[in-house]
Amino acid sequence: MRKPNLSLTLESLLYIAAGINHFWHEDFYASIMPDHYTHLRTLVELTGAAEIAGGLGLLSWKTRRHAAFGIVLMLLGYFDVHIHMLRHADRFPTVPRWALWARIPLQFALIAWAAQYARKLEPPALNAPKPEGG
Protein backbone atom coordinates (compact mmCIF):
# COMPACT_ATOMS: atom_id res chain seq x y z
CA MET A 1 0.00 0.00 0.00
CA ARG A 2 1.35 3.42 -0.98
CA LYS A 3 1.75 6.05 1.69
CA PRO A 4 0.16 9.45 1.01
CA ASN A 5 2.61 12.22 0.28
CA LEU A 6 3.42 14.91 2.84
CA SER A 7 1.33 17.62 1.13
CA LEU A 8 -1.73 15.39 1.07
CA THR A 9 -1.28 14.36 4.69
CA LEU A 10 -0.85 17.99 5.80
CA GLU A 11 -3.94 19.07 3.88
CA SER A 12 -5.94 16.24 5.40
CA LEU A 13 -4.81 17.13 8.93
CA LEU A 14 -5.57 20.81 8.29
CA TYR A 15 -9.21 20.09 7.46
CA ILE A 16 -9.68 17.56 10.24
CA ALA A 17 -8.28 20.04 12.78
CA ALA A 18 -10.29 22.94 11.32
CA GLY A 19 -13.44 20.85 11.48
CA ILE A 20 -12.85 19.90 15.10
CA ASN A 21 -12.23 23.57 15.84
CA HIS A 22 -15.77 24.36 14.61
CA PHE A 23 -17.11 22.24 17.47
CA TRP A 24 -14.71 23.66 20.07
CA HIS A 25 -15.40 27.30 19.11
CA GLU A 26 -18.99 27.25 17.85
CA ASP A 27 -19.72 30.72 19.23
CA PHE A 28 -16.86 32.29 17.29
CA TYR A 29 -17.87 30.68 14.00
CA ALA A 30 -21.52 31.60 14.55
CA SER A 31 -20.48 35.21 15.20
CA ILE A 32 -18.74 35.58 11.82
CA MET A 33 -21.66 34.30 9.76
CA PRO A 34 -23.34 36.84 7.48
CA ASP A 35 -26.65 38.27 8.63
CA HIS A 36 -28.63 36.54 5.88
CA TYR A 37 -27.97 33.09 7.36
CA THR A 38 -30.24 31.45 9.90
CA HIS A 39 -29.69 28.38 12.09
CA LEU A 40 -26.10 29.44 12.69
CA ARG A 41 -25.13 26.63 15.07
CA THR A 42 -26.43 24.04 12.62
CA LEU A 43 -24.40 25.61 9.82
CA VAL A 44 -21.28 25.71 12.00
CA GLU A 45 -21.73 22.05 12.92
CA LEU A 46 -22.41 21.03 9.31
CA THR A 47 -19.35 22.87 8.00
CA GLY A 48 -17.25 21.40 10.80
CA ALA A 49 -18.44 17.90 9.94
CA ALA A 50 -17.85 18.58 6.24
CA GLU A 51 -14.27 19.67 6.92
CA ILE A 52 -13.60 16.56 8.98
CA ALA A 53 -15.17 14.33 6.31
CA GLY A 54 -13.20 16.09 3.57
CA GLY A 55 -9.95 15.70 5.47
CA LEU A 56 -10.57 12.02 6.09
CA GLY A 57 -11.74 11.51 2.51
CA LEU A 58 -8.44 12.83 1.15
CA LEU A 59 -6.58 9.96 2.77
CA SER A 60 -8.02 7.20 0.59
CA TRP A 61 -7.56 7.12 -3.16
CA LYS A 62 -11.12 5.74 -3.41
CA THR A 63 -12.65 8.89 -1.89
CA ARG A 64 -9.92 11.46 -2.57
CA ARG A 65 -11.36 12.91 -5.77
CA HIS A 66 -14.85 13.41 -4.31
CA ALA A 67 -13.42 14.78 -1.06
CA ALA A 68 -11.28 17.26 -2.98
CA PHE A 69 -14.28 18.44 -5.03
CA GLY A 70 -16.25 18.83 -1.81
CA ILE A 71 -13.47 20.85 -0.21
CA VAL A 72 -13.25 23.13 -3.26
CA LEU A 73 -17.02 23.73 -3.17
CA MET A 74 -16.93 24.34 0.57
CA LEU A 75 -14.09 26.84 0.23
CA LEU A 76 -15.94 28.67 -2.54
CA GLY A 77 -18.91 28.98 -0.18
CA TYR A 78 -16.69 30.42 2.54
CA PHE A 79 -16.00 33.48 0.38
CA ASP A 80 -19.38 34.78 1.53
CA VAL A 81 -18.14 34.78 5.14
CA HIS A 82 -14.79 36.36 4.24
CA ILE A 83 -16.41 39.14 2.23
CA HIS A 84 -18.94 39.72 5.00
CA MET A 85 -16.13 40.11 7.52
CA LEU A 86 -14.31 42.55 5.23
CA ARG A 87 -17.41 44.65 4.63
CA HIS A 88 -18.20 44.74 8.36
CA ALA A 89 -14.69 44.83 9.83
CA ASP A 90 -15.94 47.05 12.68
CA ARG A 91 -17.85 44.01 14.02
CA PHE A 92 -14.58 42.09 14.37
CA PRO A 93 -12.25 44.46 16.23
CA THR A 94 -10.01 41.64 17.46
CA VAL A 95 -9.19 40.54 13.91
CA PRO A 96 -6.56 42.76 12.26
CA ARG A 97 -7.74 44.29 8.99
CA TRP A 98 -4.69 42.86 7.18
CA ALA A 99 -5.76 39.37 8.28
CA LEU A 100 -9.24 39.91 6.84
CA TRP A 101 -7.66 40.86 3.50
CA ALA A 102 -5.08 38.04 3.65
CA ARG A 103 -7.86 35.45 3.86
CA ILE A 104 -8.94 36.17 0.27
CA PRO A 105 -5.69 35.12 -1.50
CA LEU A 106 -5.22 32.37 1.08
CA GLN A 107 -8.63 31.00 0.08
CA PHE A 108 -7.53 30.83 -3.56
CA ALA A 109 -4.36 28.98 -2.51
CA LEU A 110 -6.39 26.49 -0.47
CA ILE A 111 -8.74 25.94 -3.41
CA ALA A 112 -5.79 25.27 -5.73
CA TRP A 113 -4.27 22.90 -3.16
CA ALA A 114 -7.48 20.87 -2.92
CA ALA A 115 -8.13 21.01 -6.68
CA GLN A 116 -4.89 19.18 -7.45
CA TYR A 117 -6.40 16.09 -5.80
CA ALA A 118 -9.70 16.41 -7.69
CA ARG A 119 -8.26 15.04 -10.93
CA LYS A 120 -9.04 11.48 -11.95
CA LEU A 121 -6.88 9.05 -10.02
CA GLU A 122 -5.74 5.58 -10.83
CA PRO A 123 -5.79 3.05 -8.01
CA PRO A 124 -2.40 2.43 -6.47
CA ALA A 125 -0.68 -0.56 -8.01
CA LEU A 126 -0.37 -3.49 -5.67
CA ASN A 127 2.92 -5.31 -5.94
CA ALA A 128 4.02 -2.90 -8.66
CA PRO A 129 7.36 -3.84 -10.18
CA LYS A 130 10.26 -1.82 -8.88
CA PRO A 131 11.91 0.48 -11.39
CA GLU A 132 15.13 -0.78 -12.85
CA GLY A 133 18.23 0.34 -11.04
CA GLY A 134 16.27 0.91 -7.82
Phi, psi and omega in degrees: 000131179285145176271142177295152179286168185298317180300315180295317179297316179297317179297317178301311180297323178302311183287325176296313180295318179297320179295316177299321180300328177300326181279328179285329185233050182303319182299318179298310182296323177295325183289339182264359181288141177300154184298335183281000176267147173239172179054053187300315181298320178297316179296319179297316180293319179295317180291325175297314178296322179295320178294318178297313180298318178297316179298316178292320181297331179294337187284339180249135179296335181290330183247353188303313184296314180294319178298317180296316176300316179299318179296316178301312180298318178299315180295323175298320178295330180291343177303326179302316179293315182297318180292321176302314181295322177294316182291335182235047184303331180298338178282348184234063186295340181276350179259118179301143182302323180298326181291324177297319178289323183295335181295332183293303178295329177298321179299318178297321178296318179295322177297314179297321180298314179291321184298332180295339179263002181271354179287161181297132183247146173266145178297147178297139181285128175273136181054040179296141178296144179284144177296150181296145179080006185243000000 
